[in-house]
Amino acid sequence: MLRHAGSPQSRPARPEATLENVASSLDSFGPIIAAVLLVACALALPCAHRAYPKRKRTATLYYDRQVGRRWSPTQAKFRHIRWSCIALWALLGQVALALTPVQWRGQSIYFLLTDRFARTDNSTTAACDTSKRAYCGGSWQGIINQLDYIQGMGFTAVWITPVTGQFYESTSDGTSYHGYWQQDIYDLNPNYGTGSDLLKLSKALHDRGMYLMVDVVANHMGYDGSDSSVDYSVFDPFNAASYFHPYCLISNYENQTEVEDCWLGDSSVSLPDLNTSQTAVQDIWYSWVSSLVTNYSVDGLRIDTVKHVQKSFWSGFNDAAGVYCVGEVFDGDPDYACAYQKYLDGLLNYPIYYPLISVFSGSGTSSSISSLYSMVASVAADCTDATLLGTFVENHDNPRFASYTTDYSLAKNALVFLFLSDGIPIVYAGQEQHYSGGADPANREATWLSGYNITAELYVFLRTTNKIRSLVATRDSAWTTAPNTPFYQDTTTLAMRKGSVSGSQVITIVSNLGQGGSSYSLTLNSTETGYTADASFVEAYSCASLAADSAGNVAVPMSSGLPRILVPASWISDSGLCGSSVLSATATNSASTKASSATSSSSTITTACTTATALPVIFKETVTTVYGENIFISGSISQLGNWNTANAVALSAANYTTANPLWFVTVTLPTGTAFEYKYMKVGSGGTVIWESDPNRSFTVSSSCVGTVVVDSSTWR
């Protein structure tokens, strides 16, 4: 919250006894206090280490299987010292100020199985037989080692699998390499690394301007053995049968009570179902998730098996976490799945996933195109906010896309739909290498066996696609919240528009023809696109220039079944796309298809323009920040808060890197507007630091519709 009000020129000459000054003092002395407390931790940790259990308790005593002895509950109290000290290390090293759900809309997420992505030793040849379902050696340090690979594709967030303590014995169902068979929620999985390693991963991401999402499981625990003879004492803290629902296996998924109260698992690995309607269970989970987020500076959570827990539990869990939560509701019915968004920020978009696979799997039909077209509308109508859903075509629970078809054009179309429609795109590790594993466990291949090939076709394609999404979100600050609207379909093609500015909306065209598809021209009607006469555009992949005719219609060349993305030509400059020149599209298409009854003419670029009454202004500020700090702009006009910091406009760090610490925001302003403004840095405690005098000044000059004004500066 911004507490500092008033013009930068009217700040008091000396400090006053305000809440802001108290917060500032805490910001200043908090690390000192933490350092003092860390001394106490250093003295206490040797005792805590000797008392801390590597394994679980039996009855009222704890048993360490490695050394073959038990210890008392008094000794066991020291185990929580380590958890508390980790929190202090986090406080000393960085202050968590997680992204809001609104800010998550602008991210793209790279999902990985910790055990299968990267090893600490950087090996690219270590064997990993997925059929054995065994640990293969991936670690948190390994992820750190390969962050260049992830960021090189343009991803801004990394989702890792659960971090909690598991049971580690091998069963007929394999091992807990995936992280979903937890026994101790207060412990970490030593196969992945230490608490220090997890903190290092969090910091490494934040130092790059990237974010950490952690997978969590609140529905069940994991037990090595028959579901009919569970020894509850091995669980921590849920060490008694009273914490769980009575044993029954789910047999009827149409019965919601059974789905929520009965158990998952089998006779080899039991998954005892926690009774999350109990206040005691809720209190434990809410406290735990708050500590997890704080201790490791977690920016978001993916939540497993959401539909197996009563809905009311999730609102408290989401609130306790205090970060964006996206839940897995494994169901393709939008009416059923979307009901959970009343309790969680977001959901994995399974309703879109199923028709998406049908359309682009190589067996697309008119009905499958139609089902995707209509599902977009259904999800928008049934869900609270479709722009907060996680969109995907691959994950560890479903067969990989390339197991259905190896066609690269179809894969590219599916990816473009994810990135340019409503929601937050999620790509599963190995998808960029066109991995083709089918159902679990075949779809859990080791990414390192690809050699982290940065020239792979889909790796390069994803890098460009992330750039395009970042571009449109920068040029149109409301693009991520604007609804995606499909406006044309035929048996092979779907066209959509998205954006907040009429005449400058981004047009996305996807096709299920595949790489053998013929060339043709698709004419889009101005009444559907919002394009004006003679408006000019660029197709973002081919960099071909296009122009609307005198009626505003535009002919789009299609070939080889590839997707097309149309953006205003004025957006391309300074985007990192298409270099400094734009190729001219030629009218050599072998066929023509119209998206309406309007008559099409050939595409030519003219210099005529319609004078704009308002223009998007991109404010770019280069300023180095530490994790927990944010940059805002405040100024003399209402759009910038009238110098009231409570109404200041936040800048985005979506493109921030250590080498280029760029913050930006797009604000649409009337042409001719003259104003003064300043940037300010806001700390995690709400403290405000204005940049130095004098105020900056700017005037929005008159120009053509579609022009983007850029104001770049450096912190002073």
C-alpha positions in Angstrom: 0.0 0.0 0.0 1.3 3.5 -0.8 1.0 5.7 2.2 2.8 8.8 1.1 0.4 11.4 -0.2 1.0 14.8 -1.8 3.3 16.4 -4.4 7.0 15.6 -4.4 7.7 19.2 -3.8 5.6 19.4 -0.6 7.3 16.6 1.4 8.1 17.6 5.1 11.6 18.7 5.8 12.0 16.4 8.8 10.5 13.0 9.7 7.1 12.9 11.5 5.7 10.2 13.7 3.7 8.5 11.0 3.0 4.9 10.2 5.2 5.3 7.2 8.1 6.3 9.3 7.5 3.3 11.6 7.5 1.1 8.5 10.7 2.8 7.2 12.4 2.0 10.6 11.4 -1.6 10.3 12.8 -1.7 6.8 16.0 -0.3 8.1 16.4 -2.3 11.3 14.6 -5.5 10.3 17.8 -7.1 8.9 19.8 -6.1 12.0 17.2 -7.7 14.2 17.2 -10.8 12.0 21.0 -10.9 12.1 20.9 -10.9 15.9 18.4 -13.7 15.9 20.5 -15.7 13.5 23.2 -15.8 16.1 20.8 -17.5 18.3 19.9 -19.9 15.5 23.6 -20.7 15.0 23.9 -21.6 18.6 20.7 -23.7 18.7 21.0 -25.5 15.4 23.6 -28.1 16.5 21.1 -29.3 19.1 18.3 -29.0 16.6 20.2 -31.1 14.1 20.8 -33.9 16.6 17.1 -33.9 17.5 15.6 -33.3 14.1 14.1 -36.5 12.7 15.1 -37.8 9.3 12.1 -40.1 9.4 8.8 -40.3 11.2 7.5 -40.9 14.6 6.0 -44.0 16.1 3.5 -43.6 19.0 4.9 -40.9 21.2 8.6 -41.4 20.3 10.5 -40.5 17.1 12.5 -43.1 15.3 15.6 -42.4 13.1 15.9 -45.4 10.8 19.4 -44.3 9.7 20.9 -44.5 13.2 18.4 -46.9 14.8 17.3 -44.9 17.8 14.2 -43.1 19.2 14.0 -39.7 20.9 11.5 -37.9 23.1 8.8 -35.3 22.2 10.9 -32.7 24.1 13.9 -33.3 21.8 11.5 -33.2 18.8 10.6 -29.6 19.6 14.0 -28.6 18.4 13.0 -29.7 14.9 11.1 -26.5 14.3 14.1 -24.4 15.1 15.4 -25.2 11.6 12.1 -24.1 10.0 12.2 -20.8 12.0 15.8 -20.2 11.1 15.1 -20.7 7.4 12.5 -17.9 7.8 15.1 -15.6 9.3 17.5 -16.4 6.5 14.8 -15.4 4.0 14.2 -12.2 5.9 17.9 -11.3 5.9 18.4 -12.2 2.3 15.2 -10.9 0.6 11.8 -9.7 1.4 8.9 -11.4 -0.3 6.5 -9.2 -2.2 4.7 -11.7 -4.4 2.9 -10.9 -7.6 -0.7 -10.1 -7.5 -3.1 -12.2 -9.6 -3.3 -9.2 -12.0 0.5 -9.2 -12.4 0.4 -13.0 -13.0 -1.6 -12.4 -16.2 1.4 -11.0 -17.8 3.7 -14.0 -17.1 4.4 -17.2 -19.0 5.2 -20.3 -16.9 7.7 -23.1 -17.5 6.6 -26.2 -15.6 9.1 -28.8 -14.7 9.4 -32.0 -12.6 12.3 -31.2 -10.3 13.6 -34.8 -10.5 13.6 -34.8 -14.3 14.8 -31.3 -15.4 18.4 -30.8 -14.5 21.0 -32.5 -12.3 23.5 -30.7 -10.0 26.4 -32.2 -11.9 25.1 -30.7 -15.2 25.1 -34.2 -16.9 23.3 -34.5 -20.2 23.9 -38.2 -20.5 22.8 -39.6 -17.1 20.3 -42.5 -17.7 16.7 -42.0 -16.7 14.4 -44.9 -17.5 10.9 -43.5 -17.1 9.4 -47.0 -16.9 11.2 -47.6 -13.6 9.4 -44.6 -12.0 12.6 -44.0 -10.0 14.5 -40.9 -8.9 16.8 -39.8 -11.7 18.8 -37.1 -9.9 17.2 -33.7 -10.8 17.7 -31.0 -8.1 17.0 -27.4 -7.2 20.7 -26.6 -7.9 20.3 -28.2 -11.3 17.4 -25.8 -12.1 19.6 -22.9 -11.1 22.3 -24.1 -13.4 19.9 -24.1 -16.4 18.0 -20.9 -15.8 19.7 -19.4 -18.9 18.0 -22.2 -20.9 14.6 -21.3 -19.5 14.9 -17.6 -19.7 16.3 -17.9 -23.2 12.9 -19.0 -24.3 11.3 -15.9 -22.7 9.6 -17.5 -19.7 9.2 -15.3 -16.7 8.1 -17.9 -14.1 9.1 -21.5 -13.1 6.6 -24.0 -11.6 8.3 -26.8 -9.6 6.8 -29.9 -8.2 6.1 -30.4 -4.5 9.0 -29.7 -2.1 7.8 -31.6 1.0 9.2 -34.7 2.7 8.0 -38.0 1.1 8.4 -41.7 1.8 11.4 -42.8 -0.2 11.0 -46.6 -0.4 10.4 -48.2 -3.8 7.0 -49.8 -4.4 5.3 -51.6 -7.2 4.1 -48.2 -8.3 7.6 -46.8 -8.3 9.0 -44.1 -6.0 8.0 -40.6 -4.9 10.3 -38.9 -7.4 7.4 -36.7 -8.5 6.8 -35.3 -5.0 3.1 -36.1 -4.6 3.4 -38.8 -1.9 4.2 -36.6 1.1 4.6 -37.8 4.7 6.1 -34.8 6.4 4.9 -31.3 5.4 7.5 -29.7 7.6 10.4 -31.5 6.0 12.0 -31.0 2.5 12.7 -33.7 0.0 16.5 -34.3 0.4 16.7 -35.8 -3.1 16.1 -32.3 -4.5 18.4 -30.5 -2.1 18.4 -28.5 1.1 16.5 -25.6 2.4 19.4 -23.4 1.5 19.3 -24.8 -2.1 15.6 -23.9 -2.4 16.3 -20.4 -1.1 19.0 -20.1 -3.6 16.7 -21.1 -6.4 14.1 -18.5 -5.3 16.8 -15.8 -5.1 18.3 -16.8 -8.5 14.9 -16.4 -10.2 14.2 -13.1 -8.5 17.6 -11.8 -9.4 16.6 -12.4 -13.1 13.2 -10.7 -12.7 11.6 -14.1 -12.8 9.2 -15.8 -10.3 8.8 -19.0 -8.4 5.6 -21.2 -8.4 5.5 -24.2 -6.1 3.2 -27.2 -6.3 1.4 -28.1 -3.1 -0.9 -31.0 -2.0 -3.5 -30.5 0.7 -5.9 -33.4 -0.1 -3.9 -36.4 1.0 -0.7 -37.9 2.4 1.2 -40.8 1.0 1.7 -44.2 2.6 3.9 -47.1 1.6 1.5 -50.0 2.0 -2.1 -51.2 1.9 -4.8 -48.6 2.3 -6.6 -50.9 4.7 -3.7 -50.9 7.3 -2.3 -47.4 7.5 0.0 -46.5 10.3 -1.0 -42.9 10.8 1.8 -42.2 13.3 4.3 -41.9 10.4 2.7 -38.7 9.2 3.7 -35.3 10.5 1.7 -33.4 11.7 -1.4 -35.5 10.8 -0.3 -38.4 13.0 -3.7 -39.9 14.0 -6.6 -41.5 12.1 -8.8 -38.7 13.5 -7.3 -36.3 11.0 -8.5 -38.3 8.0 -11.8 -39.4 6.4 -12.6 -43.1 7.1 -11.2 -45.4 4.4 -13.2 -45.9 1.2 -11.9 -45.8 -2.4 -13.5 -43.6 -5.0 -15.6 -45.7 -7.3 -18.2 -43.1 -8.7 -16.8 -39.8 -9.9 -20.3 -38.6 -10.5 -20.9 -38.6 -6.7 -19.3 -35.4 -5.4 -19.4 -36.5 -1.7 -17.5 -39.6 -2.7 -15.0 -37.6 -4.7 -14.3 -35.4 -1.7 -14.4 -37.9 1.2 -13.1 -41.1 -0.2 -9.5 -42.0 -1.0 -7.2 -42.0 -4.1 -4.4 -44.6 -4.4 -4.3 -48.3 -4.5 -3.2 -51.4 -2.5 0.5 -50.6 -3.2 0.5 -46.9 -2.4 -2.3 -45.5 -0.3 -3.2 -41.8 -0.3 -5.1 -41.3 3.0 -7.7 -38.5 2.5 -7.4 -35.6 5.0 -10.7 -34.4 6.5 -10.2 -30.8 5.5 -13.6 -29.8 7.0 -12.0 -30.1 10.4 -10.9 -26.8 12.0 -7.7 -28.5 13.3 -6.7 -29.6 9.8 -7.5 -26.2 8.3 -5.5 -24.4 10.9 -2.5 -26.6 10.2 -2.7 -26.1 6.4 -3.3 -22.4 6.6 -0.4 -21.8 8.9 1.8 -24.1 6.8 1.1 -22.5 3.5 1.7 -19.0 4.9 5.1 -20.1 6.2 6.1 -21.9 3.0 5.4 -18.7 1.0 7.2 -16.4 3.4 10.2 -18.7 4.1 11.0 -19.3 0.5 9.7 -16.1 -1.1 7.3 -18.1 -3.2 5.3 -16.0 -5.8 2.5 -18.4 -6.7 1.1 -21.9 -6.0 -0.2 -24.7 -8.2 -2.6 -26.8 -6.1 -3.0 -30.5 -6.7 -6.3 -32.5 -6.6 -8.5 -29.5 -5.9 -11.8 -31.2 -6.7 -11.2 -33.8 -4.0 -11.5 -31.2 -1.3 -14.7 -29.4 -0.3 -14.8 -25.9 -2.0 -15.0 -23.9 1.2 -11.6 -25.0 2.3 -9.9 -23.4 -0.6 -10.9 -19.8 0.0 -9.2 -19.9 3.4 -6.1 -21.6 1.9 -5.9 -19.0 -0.9 -6.2 -16.2 1.6 -3.6 -17.7 3.9 -1.1 -18.1 1.0 -1.4 -14.5 0.0 -0.2 -15.3 -3.5 -1.8 -16.3 -6.8 -3.1 -19.8 -6.5 -4.0 -21.9 -9.6 -5.9 -25.1 -8.9 -6.0 -28.5 -10.7 -9.6 -29.4 -11.3 -9.2 -32.4 -13.6 -12.5 -32.0 -15.5 -13.5 -30.8 -18.9 -17.0 -29.5 -18.0 -16.7 -25.7 -17.7 -19.8 -25.5 -15.5 -18.2 -28.0 -13.0 -14.6 -26.7 -13.2 -15.4 -23.0 -13.2 -17.3 -23.3 -9.9 -14.0 -23.6 -8.1 -12.8 -20.2 -9.2 -15.2 -18.7 -6.7 -12.7 -20.0 -4.1 -9.3 -19.9 -5.9 -7.7 -17.2 -8.0 -7.3 -19.5 -11.0 -7.6 -23.0 -12.4 -5.9 -25.1 -15.0 -8.0 -24.7 -18.0 -9.0 -28.4 -18.7 -12.3 -27.3 -20.4 -10.2 -25.7 -23.2 -7.5 -28.5 -23.1 -9.7 -31.2 -24.4 -11.1 -29.5 -27.6 -7.6 -28.0 -28.1 -6.1 -31.4 -28.3 -9.0 -32.6 -30.6 -8.5 -29.7 -33.0 -4.7 -29.9 -33.4 -4.1 -33.6 -32.9 -4.1 -34.3 -36.6 -7.6 -35.6 -36.8 -9.4 -32.2 -36.7 -12.9 -32.0 -38.0 -15.5 -29.3 -38.4 -17.1 -30.4 -35.1 -13.8 -30.2 -33.3 -13.1 -26.6 -34.6 -16.6 -25.7 -33.6 -16.2 -27.2 -30.1 -13.1 -25.1 -29.5 -14.9 -22.0 -30.8 -17.9 -22.5 -28.5 -15.8 -23.6 -25.5 -14.0 -20.2 -25.4 -17.4 -18.6 -24.9 -18.5 -21.2 -22.4 -15.4 -20.7 -20.2 -15.7 -17.0 -20.4 -19.3 -17.2 -19.3 -18.9 -19.9 -16.5 -15.6 -18.9 -14.9 -15.2 -15.8 -12.7 -12.3 -14.6 -14.8 -10.9 -16.6 -17.8 -7.8 -14.4 -17.9 -6.6 -15.9 -14.6 -6.8 -19.5 -15.9 -3.7 -21.5 -16.7 -3.7 -22.7 -20.3 -1.7 -25.7 -21.5 -1.5 -28.6 -24.0 0.9 -30.8 -22.1 1.7 -31.7 -18.5 2.8 -34.7 -16.4 -0.7 -36.1 -16.0 -1.6 -36.2 -19.7 0.1 -37.6 -22.9 2.4 -35.2 -24.6 1.1 -33.5 -27.7 3.7 -35.1 -29.9 2.4 -38.6 -28.9 -0.7 -37.7 -30.9 1.1 -36.2 -33.9 4.7 -35.3 -34.7 3.6 -32.5 -37.1 5.4 -29.3 -36.1 2.9 -26.9 -37.7 0.1 -28.4 -35.5 2.3 -28.1 -32.4 2.9 -24.4 -33.3 -0.8 -23.7 -33.7 -1.6 -25.2 -30.3 1.1 -23.1 -28.7 -0.1 -19.9 -30.3 -3.6 -20.5 -29.0 -2.2 -20.8 -25.5 -0.1 -17.6 -25.7 -2.6 -15.4 -27.5 -5.9 -16.4 -26.0 -7.2 -15.7 -22.5 -5.2 -16.9 -19.5 -1.6 -17.6 -18.5 0.3 -19.9 -20.8 2.1 -22.9 -19.3 4.6 -25.0 -21.1 5.8 -28.4 -19.8 9.6 -29.1 -19.8 10.5 -31.1 -22.9 7.7 -29.7 -25.0 10.2 -27.3 -26.5 12.2 -30.4 -27.6 9.1 -32.0 -29.1 9.2 -34.9 -26.6 6.6 -37.5 -27.5 6.0 -39.6 -24.4 2.5 -40.9 -24.0 0.7 -41.5 -20.7 2.4 -41.5 -17.3 5.2 -42.5 -16.8 6.4 -42.2 -20.5 5.6 -38.4 -20.4 8.1 -37.8 -17.6 11.3 -37.8 -19.6 14.6 -36.2 -18.4 15.0 -32.9 -20.1 18.8 -33.1 -19.8 18.9 -35.9 -22.4 18.0 -33.3 -25.0 21.3 -31.6 -24.3 19.3 -28.4 -23.7 19.3 -27.8 -27.4 18.6 -24.1 -27.9 18.4 -24.5 -31.7 15.5 -27.0 -31.5 12.6 -25.8 -33.7 10.1 -25.4 -31.0 12.6 -23.8 -28.6 13.2 -21.1 -31.2 9.5 -20.8 -31.9 8.6 -20.4 -28.2 11.3 -17.7 -27.8 9.6 -15.7 -30.6 6.1 -16.4 -29.3 7.0 -15.1 -25.8 8.4 -12.0 -27.4 5.2 -11.5 -29.3 3.1 -11.9 -26.2 5.3 -9.5 -24.3 5.1 -7.0 -27.1 1.3 -6.9 -27.3 1.0 -6.8 -23.5 3.4 -3.8 -23.5 1.8 -1.9 -26.3 -1.7 -2.5 -24.9 -1.6 -2.4 -21.1 -5.1 -3.9 -20.9 -4.5 -6.6 -23.4 -4.2 -9.4 -20.8 -7.6 -8.5 -19.3 -9.4 -7.9 -22.6 -11.6 -10.9 -23.5 -10.4 -13.2 -26.4 -13.2 -13.3 -29.0 -13.3 -15.9 -31.8 -15.0 -14.3 -34.7 -14.5 -16.7 -37.6 -14.4 -20.5 -38.1 -14.4 -23.0 -40.9 -13.4 -26.6 -41.1 -9.7 -25.9 -40.8 -9.4 -22.3 -39.5 -10.2 -20.3 -36.4 -9.6 -16.5 -36.1 -9.7 -14.6 -32.9 -9.2 -11.0 -31.7 -8.0 -9.7 -28.4 -7.2 -6.2 -27.1 -8.6 -3.1 -25.5 -8.2 -0.6 -28.3 -10.5 -0.8 -31.3 -8.6 -0.9 -34.5 -5.4 -2.1 -32.8 -6.6 -5.4 -31.5 -4.3 -8.4 -32.1 -5.7 -10.9 -34.6 -4.7 -14.6 -34.2 -5.4 -17.2 -36.8 -4.8 -20.9 -36.2 -5.2 -23.8 -38.6 -5.4 -27.6 -38.3 -4.2 -28.3 -41.8 -0.7 -29.3 -40.7 2.6 -28.7 -42.4 1.3 -30.2 -45.7 -1.4 -27.6 -45.9 -1.8 -25.7 -49.2 -1.5 -21.9 -49.6 -4.5 -19.7 -49.7 -5.7 -16.2 -48.7 -8.1 -15.6 -45.8 -9.9 -12.3 -46.0 -11.1 -10.8 -42.7 -14.0 -8.4 -42.5 -13.5 -5.0 -40.9 -16.7 -5.4 -39.0 -15.1 -8.3 -37.2 -11.6 -7.1 -36.8 -12.3 -3.4 -36.1 -9.7 -2.5 -38.7 -10.0 0.9 -40.4 -9.4 1.8 -44.0 -5.7 1.5 -45.1 -4.5 0.4 -41.7 -1.1 -1.3 -41.8 -0.1 -4.5 -39.9 2.8 -6.9 -39.6 2.4 -10.7 -39.4 4.7 -11.3 -36.4 6.3 -14.6 -37.4 7.0 -14.0 -41.1 7.4 -10.2 -40.7 5.3 -9.7 -43.8 3.6 -6.3 -44.1 -0.1 -6.3 -44.7 -2.6 -3.5 -45.2 -6.4 -3.2 -45.1 -8.2 -2.1 -48.2 -10.4 1.0 -48.4 -13.2 -0.9 -46.6 -10.9 -2.0 -43.8 -10.8 -5.6 -44.9 -7.5 -7.4 -44.8 -6.3 -10.5 -46.8 -4.0 -12.8 -44.8 -1.7 -15.2 -46.7 -1.8 -18.7 -45.2 0.6 -21.5 -46.0 2.0 -24.8 -44.6 -0.7 -24.9 -41.9 1.2 -22.2 -39.9 -0.4 -19.8 -37.5 -0.6 -16.1 -38.1 -0.5 -13.2 -35.6 -1.3 -9.7 -36.9 -0.2 -6.6 -34.9 -0.2 -2.9 -35.8 2.9 -2.1 -37.9 3.8 0.7 -35.5 4.3 -1.7 -32.7 7.2 -3.6 -34.3 9.8 -0.9 -33.8 11.9 -1.4 -30.7 10.3 -4.8 -30.1 13.2 -7.2 -30.8 11.1 -8.7 -33.6 11.6 -8.6 -37.4 14.8 -6.5 -37.2 14.8 -3.1 -38.7 12.9 -3.9 -41.9 9.6 -5.5 -42.8 9.1 -7.7 -45.8 6.3 -7.0 -48.2 3.6 -9.6 -48.7 2.9 -10.6 -52.3 -0.4 -11.6 -53.8 0.6 -15.0 -55.2 -1.8 -17.1 -53.2 -3.4 -20.1 -55.1 -6.8 -19.7 -53.5 -8.9 -17.1 -51.7 -11.2 -17.6 -48.7 -13.4 -14.9 -47.3 -14.3 -14.6 -43.6 -17.4 -12.6 -44.6 -19.4 -11.6 -47.7 -17.4 -8.4 -48.0 -15.4 -7.9 -51.2 -11.6 -8.1 -50.8 -9.0 -6.2 -52.7 -5.2 -6.6 -52.8 -3.2 -5.5 -49.8 -1.2 -2.3 -50.3 0.4 0.1 -47.8 -0.5 3.8 -48.1 0.7 6.8 -46.1 -2.8 8.1 -45.4 -4.0 7.9 -41.8 -6.8 8.8 -39.5 -5.8 11.3 -36.8 -6.0 9.9 -33.3 -7.8 11.5 -30.4 -5.9 9.5 -27.9 -2.7 7.4 -28.1 -1.0 4.7 -26.0 2.1 6.1 -24.3 4.7 3.6 -23.1 6.6 4.9 -20.1 10.0 3.1 -19.8 12.2 3.5 -16.8 15.6 1.9 -16.4 16.2 1.4 -12.7 17.9 -1.4 -10.7 15.7 -2.7 -7.9 16.0 -5.4 -5.2 13.4 -8.0 -4.7 10.4 -6.5 -2.9 10.7 -3.1 -4.5 8.4 -1.8 -7.2 8.4 1.2 -9.5 5.4 3.6 -9.8 4.7 6.7 -11.8 2.7 9.7 -10.4 1.9 12.9 -12.2 -0.2 16.0 -12.6 -3.1 14.4 -14.5 -5.8 12.1 -13.4 -4.5 9.2 -15.5 -1.3 9.3 -13.3 -3.1 9.9 -10.0 -2.9 13.7 -9.7 0.3 13.4 -7.5 -1.6 11.2 -5.0 0.7 8.2 -4.5 -2.3 6.1 -3.4 -3.5 6.4 -7.0 -0.1 6.1 -8.7 0.3 3.7 -11.6 2.5 0.6 -11.2 5.1 -0.3 -13.8 5.7 -3.9 -14.9 9.0 -5.7 -14.5 8.0 -8.5 -17.0 11.1 -7.7 -19.2 13.5 -6.9 -16.3 16.9 -8.5 -16.4 20.1 -7.8 -14.6 21.7 -6.5 -17.8 18.6 -4.4 -18.7 16.6 -3.5 -15.6 13.6 -2.2 -17.5 10.3 -1.2 -15.9 7.4 -0.1 -18.2 3.7 0.7 -18.4 1.3 1.7 -21.2 -1.2 4.5 -20.4 -3.6 5.8 -23.1 -3.7 9.6 -23.0 -5.6 12.2 -25.1 -3.5 13.9 -27.8 -2.4 17.3 -26.9 -2.2 16.5 -23.2 0.7 18.3 -21.4 1.7 17.1 -17.9 4.5 16.7 -15.3 5.4 13.4 -13.6 8.0 11.5 -11.6 8.9 7.9 -10.9 9.1 6.6 -7.4 10.4 3.4 -5.8 8.2 1.7 -3.2 9.7 -0.7 -0.7 8.1 -3.8 0.7 7.1 -1.9 3.8 5.4 0.8 1.8 8.2 3.3 2.0 8.3 5.7 -0.9 11.5 7.1 -2.5 10.9 9.8 -5.2 13.5 10.2 -7.9 15.4 13.5 -7.7 14.1 16.9 -8.9 13.1 18.4 -11.3 9.8 17.0 -12.4 9.7 15.4 -15.8 7.4 16.9 -18.4 5.8 15.5 -21.5 3.2 16.4 -24.2 1.3 13.8 -26.2 1.6 15.1 -29.8 -1.0 14.5 -32.5 -0.5 11.5 -34.8 -2.2 8.7 -36.7 -4.4 6.0 -35.2 -2.2 3.1 -34.3 0.9 5.2 -33.4 2.6 4.2 -30.2 4.4 6.9 -28.2 7.4 5.8 -26.2 9.0 7.9 -23.4 12.2 6.3 -22.2 14.3 7.5 -19.2 16.7 6.4 -16.5 16.3 6.7 -12.8 17.9 9.8 -11.3 
